[in-house]
């Protein structure tokens, strides 16, 4: 049973050095570490090679999705851990996730990820999607506590730090490179749900995430990509859905972007998304019901918000649409 770590990377050699050192401290060692360098302008690739990692030099920035795909393609491991370059894993992270996934016969697994600068707070636990085609990183910004200490079956895992069966990518497909960065893991999770492939949340597998270390929080580049990729999710999977939840969800997210001074980036992203969406094939489930999955996922968002306190976006969303 082989496990590979795939690390997409662009600049910030300091982050990469720290991560590679951290990976060497796992109680269950990775069988291979693959760093996919997205055309870094510093000596990140050389640093990774000196540390013993297998390095894929792309020469240009293909985004998160493209880099992850190149790493998966060259690996023959049975399990693939996808890791951001700014995470720090607890020494038993891999051993804990692998044991839990094999015991439950899960297709993927993720653990509790804490904010590196504020460890009592959750960076992310698992993902969910609303009828508005807007994703929720469940737990983000919330204080750690009992809600986040319960293992559970999940449909979507944030690719900040998560473990996947390699065969899953053969059955469901690789990441959609049209997303470049942001929401590509949500798109992948929706496809997993369509194919009835599920995962587990294992809170005893702990990681810390620095977060937004490449572009910064609410950077206009990030907002533009997220706004665009929300449209791509809607185009691929939400045909035939009621329009009001989509309109409400997207406009409310735009109001949030406006509050962060990113209204222009939001509008640019929506326009770009509409252009790209015309070329996307509609994805429909081979079995099961995508509408039922999305409704179930939205109920998870509402449940978590009720248990941990509503943030402004979801309070407004559920006020407009009702529980």
Secondary structure, 3 states (H helix, E strand, C coil): CCEEEEEEECCCHHHHHHHHHHHCCCCCCCCEEEEEECCCCCCHHHHHHHCCCEEEECCCCCHHHHHHHHHHHHCCCCEEEEECCCEEECCCHHHHHHHHHHHHCCCEEEEEEEECCEEEEEEECEEEECCCCCEEEECCCCECCHHHHCCEEECCCCCCEEEEEHHHHHHHCCCCHHHCCCCHHHHHHHHHHHCCCCEEEEEEEEEEECCCCCCCCCCHHHHHHHHHHHHHHHHHHCCCCCHHHHHHHHHHHHHHHHHCCCHHHHHHHHHHHHHHHCCCCCCCCCCCCHHHHHHHHHHHHHHHHHHHCCCHHHHHHHHHHCC
